[in-house]
Amino acid sequence: MSIETGDSVTFAYTGRLDDDTVFDTSRQSVAEETGLAEAQPDREYAPLTVEIGDEEIIEGLDEGLVGLEEGATETLTIPPEKAYGEPSEEHVQEFDTEELEAMLDGQRPEVGSYLEAQGGGQGEVVHVDDETVRVDFNPRLAGETLTFDVEIIEVN
């Protein structure tokens, strides 16, 4: 039975960047080999179950699973526009340095550190001087072409 919109699909995956760096996986062995398990010790690495078409995963992956069958393995290449989009200056915010320091209990942010926004998104501090702090809230994988090796475990 081929996967269609509305189906519940359980699949294992490994996501890579163009330089072959693994950025995510559902496989414990891959997580251990690549250091992801050490970086995220509390994470459980297990197959993912999603409903196709419910926007639970990035658009390109959702579309790429359609038509596959239980037991199939496939490599899907997903361009930025079907993943996390291109980086945008709209997602870079400027803050008054003194005000931000006050919000951080007197700590001065450092370039390369991460801040969490009220909505839960994370941003990387990309500039700090006496007047302003610039924080980039673009998704970490914005602008990246992603490659997923998927294995379809179950289709309902």
N, C-alpha and C positions, 0 to 999 in steps of 0.2 A: 504494500500500500504506500503510495507516494504521499509525502507531507503536503498538506494544504493549509490555507489560512483557517484558523480556529482549532487546529489540532494541538494537543499537548505533546511536546517533544522533550525527551530526556537525551542529552548528548554530553560527551566529553570533548574538551577542546584545549588547544594551546594556541595562544596569540603571540605573533612575532612582528617586529618592526622590519623595515627594509634591510637593516644591518644584521638581521637574524637574532637580535636581542629578544628574549622571551619577556613580555610585559605582564602576561596573565596566563593562568592555566587552571584546569579543574583536576589535573593529574598530580597526585602526591609525589610520585617519583620524579616528574619533571620539575616540580617546585623545589625539591631537595637538590637536584642536579644543578639548577640555575641560581640557587640562593634565595629564591622567593620565600621558601618555607622559613628560613632564618629571619628574613626581613619582616614577615608577617606570622609570627609564631602562634597566634590565637586563631588563625583562619583555618577553616576546614576545607580541604581540597576534595571535592566530590563532583560527580556529573551535575549539570544544571538542567532544571526542568522549566520550560517556558510555554506559554500559549502563543502560537504563531499569529502575528498581527496585533498583539496587545501592547506593542511598544515597550516590552520589558528588556529588550536588548537593542543594540544599535541597528539601524535600518538595513544596512548592507548584510549583516549576519542573518537577520530575520528573513530577508528576501532570498539569501543564498541557501537557506535550509529548505525552502519550498521546492518540491519535486524530488528530494532525496528520499531514500527508503530506509527502513530499519535495517541496521547492520552495515550501512554504507559508510565509507570513509571518504572524505573530500577535503581539498585545500581550497579555501575561498580567499580571494584577494579583494579587499574593500578600500575604495578610494576615500579620501577625507570627507567629501561631500555626503557620503553614505555612512560615515562614522561619526567623528566629533567635529567636523567642519574645519574651516581654515581659522588660524589665529586672527583675532580682531582687536583693534585699538579700543573698541567699545568696552572690552572686558578688562582693560587696564584702568584702574582707578587711582586717583591721587588723593592723598590725605595730608592734612597739616601735621607736621612732625610732632609738635608739642601735644596736640589733641590725641594723636594716636598713642604717644607714650603714656599719656594719662589713662587711656583705655587699657593699656597693657601694664598697669600698676607700676609705672615709672621706668619700665624697660624700653630701651631704644631698639627698634627692629633692625635686623642685619640683612644685607643682601644675601639671598639664597635661603633665608628662613621662610617658613610658611605660616600664614595666618588663616584662621577660620572665620568666615563671614557669618552674620546672624542667620542666614538661610542654610548654613551647613556647608556651603562651598568652600574650597580651599584656594588660596591665592599665594603666589610666590612673590616675595619682596624682591623687586628688580632695581630699585634706586632708593637711596637714603641720603639726604643732606639736611642742613639745619632748618630748612623751610618745608620741604615736602618729602613724602614717602610715596613711591609708586608700587602698586601691587597688581600683579597679573593674575586675573581670575579665569583666563582661558583654560579649557580642559587640558590636562597634561598631554593628551594624545592629539590635540588639535593640529591639523596640517600633516598628519602621518597617514601613510598608506599602511593598512593592517592586513596581515595574513593569518588566517585561522585554519589550523588542521582540526577537523571535526570528525567525530565518530558518533553516528546515530545509534543510541542504545535502545530507545523505545518510542513508539508513536501510538497515541491514543486518540 
